[in-house]
Amino acid sequence: MGLLDGKVAIVTGAGRGIGREDALVLAKEGAKVVVADVGTARDEMTTEKGPADEVVDEIKKAGGEAMASYTNVADFNATKEMIDNTVKEFGELNILVNNAGILRDRMLVNMNEAEWDAVIAVHLKGTFNCTRHAAAYWRKESKEGRDRGGSVINMASDAGLIGNPGQTNYGAAKAGIAAFTIISAAELGRYGVRINCIVPVARTRLTLETPGAVGMMMAEKPPEGEFDILDPKNMTGVIAYLGSDEAKEITGRVFHIAGGKVHMMDGWHGVASIEKDGRWEPSELVPKMKELVESVEIEDISTKMTWWM
């Protein structure tokens, strides 16, 4: 018996990295899995069906059920077709893991419009597209008396929650996904749908290309035989749990995962303040704003990015 027996899941970006490991563990726990991956190659110009097909074959060889989808998550109509095909093939949909992603890292003054648009389209719009159509399906099912126990698991990043130079596009998309998670969870609870978010710390082909100290850290591997806190497999336990009925009361949460550590995150909150009775005049704020800012010690951004170590 698996934690997800009888469930049907879609995992986007499932051909490699974290998505691949997610698809494998969901299948191992009993879910029928749609392995969705457009197969973008490193040259950013070509796609291939191989990654998705290979994961499907691996699941089937292990005795599971799976099918491939080569859907571009940035395409609104194509993602609806993917949801519809999943329901047609497997009878229902219960779990959606929005994992698909790309990087187009560049310092802001050098970033072009296409690099900005591509990252926002895949990460933020892609998360919207897939969730939007899954939510429409679950709302229809709920209104007709069929509670599918819908669970959406999104992917954010420290680049969005904290920031990382060279990733204004990626960070903005990931911060947006965290906000999207909280708001959509509040909207869709009435239909029995829960939406949560993962902030993974893992070594993948994307994170190895991350600029600065973070990318260098990701490249380091532990001595053979030691636990690798950056192994993409470390995410899979939480992903499977959040997709299961055991997590039916958990929604609107953001979980940061690094190795064996699972942190529940909270959003922006006040750390210091100034106050007066009435409106501030600009001249009054000259000393007060300096005092306010200086009252809180600002950490170096590279330290913030590795707080979990």
C-alpha positions as CSV (number, residue, x, y, z in Angstrom):
1,M,0.0,0.0,0.0
2,G,1.3,3.4,-1.0
3,L,0.4,6.8,0.4
4,L,-1.0,7.8,-3.0
5,D,-2.8,4.7,-4.1
6,G,-5.6,5.6,-6.6
7,K,-4.3,9.1,-7.1
8,V,-3.6,10.8,-10.5
9,A,-0.8,13.3,-10.6
10,I,0.7,15.7,-13.2
11,V,4.3,16.8,-12.6
12,T,5.6,19.5,-14.9
13,G,9.3,19.8,-15.7
14,A,9.5,16.1,-14.8
15,G,12.1,15.0,-17.3
16,R,15.1,16.0,-15.1
17,G,16.2,17.2,-11.7
18,I,13.6,17.7,-8.9
19,G,10.7,17.0,-11.2
20,R,12.0,13.7,-12.3
21,E,12.5,12.6,-8.7
22,D,9.0,13.8,-7.8
23,A,7.4,11.8,-10.6
24,L,9.3,8.7,-9.5
25,V,8.3,8.9,-5.9
26,L,4.7,9.7,-6.6
27,A,4.5,6.6,-8.8
28,K,6.3,4.6,-6.1
29,E,3.6,5.7,-3.7
30,G,0.9,4.4,-6.0
31,A,-0.1,7.4,-8.1
32,K,-0.6,7.3,-11.9
33,V,1.7,10.0,-13.2
34,V,1.7,12.3,-16.2
35,V,5.3,13.2,-16.8
36,A,5.1,16.6,-18.4
37,D,8.3,18.0,-19.9
38,V,8.9,20.0,-23.1
39,G,12.5,18.8,-23.1
40,T,14.3,22.2,-23.5
41,A,17.9,21.5,-24.3
42,R,20.9,23.5,-23.0
43,D,21.2,25.4,-26.2
44,E,17.8,27.0,-25.4
45,M,16.8,26.5,-29.0
46,T,15.7,22.9,-29.3
47,T,13.4,20.5,-27.5
48,E,13.4,16.7,-27.2
49,K,10.9,14.1,-26.1
50,G,13.6,11.9,-24.6
51,P,13.6,13.1,-21.0
52,A,9.9,12.7,-20.4
53,D,9.8,9.3,-22.2
54,E,12.7,8.0,-20.2
55,V,11.0,8.8,-16.9
56,V,7.8,7.2,-18.1
57,D,9.7,4.0,-19.1
58,E,11.4,3.9,-15.7
59,I,8.0,4.2,-13.9
60,K,6.5,1.4,-16.1
61,K,9.5,-0.9,-15.5
62,A,8.9,-0.5,-11.8
63,G,5.3,-1.6,-12.2
64,G,3.7,1.9,-12.2
65,E,1.4,3.7,-14.6
66,A,2.5,6.8,-16.4
67,M,2.2,8.7,-19.7
68,A,4.3,11.5,-21.2
69,S,3.2,15.0,-22.1
70,Y,5.3,17.4,-24.0
71,T,3.3,20.5,-23.1
72,N,4.8,24.0,-23.0
73,V,3.4,25.2,-19.6
74,A,3.6,28.8,-20.9
75,D,0.9,28.0,-23.4
76,F,-2.6,28.7,-21.8
77,N,-4.5,26.5,-24.2
78,A,-2.0,23.7,-24.3
79,T,-2.1,23.3,-20.5
80,K,-5.9,23.0,-20.6
81,E,-5.4,20.2,-23.2
82,M,-3.0,18.5,-20.8
83,I,-5.5,18.6,-18.0
84,D,-8.2,17.3,-20.2
85,N,-6.1,14.5,-21.6
86,T,-5.1,13.4,-18.1
87,V,-8.7,13.1,-17.0
88,K,-9.6,11.3,-20.3
89,E,-6.7,8.8,-19.9
90,F,-6.7,8.2,-16.1
91,G,-10.3,9.1,-15.1
92,E,-9.5,12.0,-12.8
93,L,-6.8,14.4,-11.5
94,N,-5.8,14.8,-7.9
95,I,-2.3,16.2,-7.7
96,L,-0.5,18.9,-9.7
97,V,3.2,19.7,-9.1
98,N,4.2,22.9,-10.9
99,N,7.9,22.3,-11.2
100,A,8.8,23.4,-14.8
101,G,11.4,26.1,-14.9
102,I,14.2,27.7,-16.9
103,L,16.9,30.3,-16.2
104,R,18.1,33.3,-18.2
105,D,20.4,34.8,-15.7
106,R,21.7,38.3,-16.4
107,M,22.5,41.4,-14.4
108,L,19.6,43.8,-14.8
109,V,21.4,46.4,-16.9
110,N,22.3,43.7,-19.4
111,M,19.0,41.7,-19.4
112,N,16.9,42.0,-22.5
113,E,13.1,41.8,-22.9
114,A,13.2,38.2,-24.2
115,E,15.2,36.9,-21.2
116,W,12.7,38.6,-18.8
117,D,9.6,37.4,-20.7
118,A,10.8,33.8,-21.1
119,V,11.4,33.2,-17.3
120,I,8.2,34.9,-16.3
121,A,6.3,32.9,-18.9
122,V,7.5,29.5,-17.8
123,H,7.7,30.0,-14.0
124,L,4.9,32.4,-13.1
125,K,2.5,32.2,-16.0
126,G,3.1,28.4,-16.3
127,T,2.1,28.0,-12.7
128,F,-1.0,30.1,-13.3
129,N,-1.9,28.2,-16.5
130,C,-1.7,24.7,-15.0
131,T,-3.4,25.7,-11.7
132,R,-6.1,27.7,-13.5
133,H,-7.2,24.8,-15.6
134,A,-6.9,22.2,-12.8
135,A,-8.9,24.5,-10.5
136,A,-11.6,24.8,-13.1
137,Y,-11.8,21.0,-13.3
138,W,-11.9,20.6,-9.5
139,R,-14.6,23.3,-9.1
140,K,-16.8,21.5,-11.6
141,E,-16.2,18.1,-9.9
142,S,-17.0,19.7,-6.5
143,K,-20.2,21.2,-7.7
144,E,-21.3,17.9,-9.1
145,G,-20.6,16.2,-5.7
146,R,-17.3,14.6,-6.6
147,D,-14.5,15.8,-4.2
148,R,-11.2,14.9,-5.9
149,G,-9.1,16.2,-3.0
150,G,-7.1,18.4,-5.3
151,S,-3.6,19.2,-4.2
152,V,-1.3,21.7,-5.9
153,I,2.4,21.9,-5.0
154,N,4.2,25.0,-6.4
155,M,8.0,25.7,-6.5
156,A,9.4,29.0,-5.2
157,S,13.1,29.8,-4.5
158,D,15.4,31.6,-2.1
159,A,16.1,33.9,-5.1
160,G,12.5,35.1,-4.7
161,L,12.1,35.1,-0.9
162,I,15.5,36.6,-0.2
163,G,17.0,37.7,-3.6
164,N,20.1,36.8,-5.6
165,P,22.0,39.2,-7.9
166,G,21.8,38.3,-11.5
167,Q,18.3,36.8,-11.1
168,T,15.8,39.7,-11.2
169,N,13.6,37.8,-13.6
170,Y,13.8,34.4,-11.8
171,G,13.5,36.0,-8.4
172,A,10.5,38.1,-9.3
173,A,8.8,35.0,-10.8
174,K,9.5,32.9,-7.7
175,A,8.3,35.6,-5.3
176,G,5.2,35.8,-7.3
177,I,4.6,32.1,-7.1
178,A,4.8,32.2,-3.3
179,A,2.1,35.0,-3.2
180,F,0.1,33.1,-5.8
181,T,0.1,30.1,-3.5
182,I,-1.2,31.9,-0.5
183,I,-4.0,33.7,-2.4
184,S,-5.1,30.8,-4.6
185,A,-5.3,28.6,-1.5
186,A,-7.7,31.1,0.1
187,E,-9.8,31.1,-3.0
188,L,-10.0,27.4,-3.7
189,G,-10.5,25.9,-0.3
190,R,-14.3,26.0,-0.8
191,Y,-13.8,23.3,-3.5
192,G,-11.7,21.0,-1.4
193,V,-8.5,22.2,-3.1
194,R,-5.3,22.8,-1.1
195,I,-2.3,24.7,-2.5
196,N,1.1,24.7,-1.0
197,C,4.6,25.8,-2.0
198,I,8.1,24.2,-1.7
199,V,11.3,26.2,-1.6
200,P,13.9,23.5,-2.6
201,V,17.6,23.6,-2.1
202,A,19.0,21.1,-4.5
203,R,21.7,20.5,-7.1
204,T,20.2,20.5,-10.5
205,R,21.4,21.7,-14.0
206,L,19.7,25.0,-13.2
207,T,21.1,25.7,-9.8
208,L,24.6,24.7,-11.0
209,E,24.3,27.7,-13.3
210,T,23.2,30.1,-10.6
211,P,25.5,33.1,-10.4
212,G,27.6,34.1,-7.4
213,A,28.5,32.2,-4.3
214,V,25.3,30.1,-4.4
215,G,26.3,28.5,-7.7
216,M,29.7,27.7,-6.4
217,M,28.2,26.1,-3.3
218,M,25.9,24.0,-5.4
219,A,28.8,22.5,-7.3
220,E,30.4,21.1,-4.2
221,K,29.6,17.4,-3.5
222,P,30.1,15.6,-0.2
223,P,32.6,12.8,0.2
224,E,31.3,9.5,-1.0
225,G,29.1,7.8,1.6
226,E,28.0,11.1,3.3
227,F,24.5,12.4,3.1
228,D,24.1,14.9,0.3
229,I,22.0,17.8,1.5
230,L,21.7,19.0,-2.1
231,D,20.3,15.8,-3.6
232,P,17.1,16.5,-5.5
233,K,15.6,13.4,-3.9
234,N,15.5,15.2,-0.6
235,M,12.3,17.0,-1.8
236,T,10.3,14.0,-2.6
237,G,9.1,13.0,0.8
238,V,7.4,16.3,1.4
239,I,6.0,16.4,-2.1
240,A,4.4,13.0,-1.7
241,Y,3.0,13.9,1.7
242,L,1.4,17.1,0.5
243,G,-0.2,15.2,-2.3
244,S,-1.7,12.7,0.1
245,D,-5.0,12.7,2.0
246,E,-2.9,12.9,5.2
247,A,-2.2,16.6,4.4
248,K,-5.8,17.5,3.6
249,E,-5.8,20.2,6.3
250,I,-2.6,21.9,5.1
251,T,-3.0,24.7,2.6
252,G,-1.5,28.1,1.9
253,R,1.9,27.1,3.4
254,V,5.4,27.6,2.1
255,F,8.0,25.0,3.1
256,H,11.8,25.4,2.7
257,I,13.6,22.1,2.3
258,A,17.3,21.6,2.6
259,G,18.6,18.1,3.2
260,G,16.7,16.7,6.1
261,K,15.5,20.1,7.3
262,V,11.9,21.2,6.6
263,H,11.2,24.8,7.6
264,M,7.8,26.4,7.5
265,M,8.2,29.9,6.2
266,D,6.3,33.1,6.9
267,G,5.9,36.2,4.7
268,W,7.0,39.8,5.0
269,H,6.7,41.1,8.5
270,G,7.7,44.3,10.4
271,V,11.1,44.3,12.1
272,A,11.3,47.9,13.3
273,S,9.1,51.1,13.2
274,I,8.8,54.8,13.8
275,E,5.5,56.5,14.8
276,K,3.9,59.8,15.4
277,D,0.4,61.1,15.9
278,G,-0.4,62.4,12.4
279,R,1.3,62.7,9.0
280,W,5.0,62.7,8.6
281,E,6.6,65.8,6.9
282,P,9.5,65.0,4.6
283,S,11.9,67.1,6.7
284,E,10.9,65.2,9.9
285,L,11.8,61.9,8.2
286,V,15.4,62.9,7.4
287,P,16.8,61.8,10.8
288,K,14.0,59.3,11.7
289,M,14.3,57.1,8.6
290,K,18.1,56.9,9.0
291,E,17.5,55.7,12.6
292,L,14.9,53.2,11.5
293,V,17.1,51.6,8.8
294,E,20.2,51.6,11.1
295,S,18.3,50.0,13.9
296,V,18.2,46.7,12.0
297,E,21.4,44.9,11.0
298,I,21.4,44.1,7.3
299,E,23.1,40.8,6.5
300,D,25.1,40.2,3.3
301,I,22.8,38.7,0.7
302,S,25.0,35.6,0.2
303,T,24.7,34.9,4.0
304,K,20.9,35.2,3.7
305,M,20.9,32.7,0.8
306,T,22.6,30.1,3.0
307,W,20.9,30.6,6.3
308,W,19.6,27.0,6.2
309,M,23.1,25.4,6.3
